[in-house]
Amino acid sequence: MIGAPLFEGKFVKDADPHIISNLKLRRLLYRSERIRHTYPFCWRCEAPLLYYAKQTWYIRTTAVKESLIAGNNEINWYPEHIKYGRFGDWLENNVDWAFSRERYWGTPLNIWRCESCGNCDCVGSVDELKNKAGFSGLKEPLDLHRPFVDELTFTCAKCGAKMRRVLEVIDCW
């Protein structure tokens, strides 16, 4: 666990009894009980999967939901049932798309963030990247995959500090 010094370094499920004991000791425990429920597990190693909220990159697809639905109505689908079935249902229940993933392999996200002020810059092309003030780290032949793209830096237009690429990759399917 991170951010909980008493339990740091412990797997969260292994820390459960220690957390409960600590809460009891400080008279902060309202209630403790075991609950049986279905739980997601990793298909590879069968470890329990834990969901937690964290910041990520999104595309606000809900802002264009109505135009997506209207566009879908103009398409001649084959097979026809896809229009209002699988794809139509997906459009009707559309949520903003979290398009980034924290993986090593994948298409690197083309966003650089300033180490100092947090300013972000979405770079649109190799030429644009090469023309950034203070651009450095390029090795020939150019390879825009990790780890090489992570070495490319340039100067922040707002504060003059160093811009580094964010570590996320693009979710593509």
N, C-alpha and C positions, 0 to 999 in steps of 0.2 A: 504494500500500500504506500502511496506517495502522499505527502502532506499530513500524515498522522505519525509523528515521531515515535510514539509508543509501539506502533505496529509496523513501522517501516521495514521493508524487506520481506514481509510475510505475504503469502498469497491470501487474497481477501477472504476466501472461504476458511482457510486455516486460522485466520485472525478472529473469526466470529466469536468463539468462546471467550477469547481474551477481551474483546470489545464489550461483551455482555458483562463479564466480571468487573471490568473497569466502570461501567455505567452503574452497576449495583453498588460498588464500593463508594461511588460519589453520590449515591441516592438519586440518580437521574434516570433510572430504568423504569419506564411505565409498565411494560409487560414483555415477557419473553415466552415464546412457545415454538414448537416445531410445526411446520405446515407442510403437508405433502402436496406437491403440485408438479405438473409437467415442466420440464426444464430443457433448454436447448443445449446440445453437446456438439463438440467438434467431430465431424465425420471422419477425420484422420486419426486423432489421438484420443477421442472420447472425453476430453477435458470439458468441464462445464464452461459454457460461454456466458459472459457477463456483459450486459448492455449498459452503456453509460453515455450521457450526453457530452458532446465535445464540439468545438468549433470546426467547421469545414467549409468548403466552397460550394455554393449553390447557384443554379440558374433558376430565376424566378419564372418558371413555366406557368404558374397560375395567373400571371399577368396577361398571358396570351391564350388562355384556355378557350375562351369563346371563339377566337379566330381559328384555333386548331380544330375545334369541333365543326365550325363552318367549312373549313377546308376539307375535312374528312367527308362531309356531306356532298362535296363536289367530285370526289374520287369514285371511279367505277371499280369497285373491288372484285377480285376473283380469288377465292370463292366469296360470293356476295355476303354471306353471314358475318364475315370479319368486320364489315363496316360498322354494324351496330352491336356486334358480339364482342369478341376479344379486344379488338383495337378501340372500338367505340366505348366499351366499358372502361378501358384504360384511360381514355381521354376524359370521360365523365368524372372519374375518380382521381384525376391528375393532382399531384402534389409537387411542390418545388423539388427539383432534382439535385441531390447531393452528388456532384459529378467528380469529386476527388477521392482518392484512396491513399492510405498510408502504406504503400508497398515500395519495394525497391524496383521491381520490374514493372514496366509500363511506359506509356507515353508521358514524358515529363510535362508537368503543368508549366506553361510559359509565363509565369508571373514571378517577378523579382520584388523582394521586400527590403526596405532600408534597415540596416542593423541599428540605426540610431533613432530615427523618427517614426519608423513603421510605414512610411509611404510605400504604396504598391504601384508597380508598373507592369502592365500586360503587354508584352512584346509581340508584335504581329508578324515579324519576318526575320530571317537571318540578316538581311541588309540593315534593318532597323536596329537590331542588336549590335552589329559591328560598328554602327555609327553613333552609339551612345557615348557620351563624354566619359573618359576614363575607362573605356572598355578594355578588359584584359582577361587572360586565361586561355586564349584560343590556341589550340594545337592543331596542326594540319596532319592528316586530312580532318576536316571538321566532322565531329561526331556529336550529335545532339542527344545522345542517350546518357544515362547515368553510368559511371560517375563523372564523365567528362563535362556534361552540361552544368553540373554543380560547381565547377571550377570557374565558370564564366561570371565575371563581375563587372559592374560599371558604377559610375558616380551618381548619387541621388540628386535629382534636379532641385529638390526642395531644401536640403540641408548640406549637401556636399559629402556625406558619409558614403560608405560602401553599400551597394545593393547586391543581395545574394538571392538566388532562385529558391522559392519555397520548396520543401521536400516532397510534397504530394505529387502523385501521378494522376492521370485522367482515367476515370472509369469508362471503359469502352466495352460495348457488348454488341 
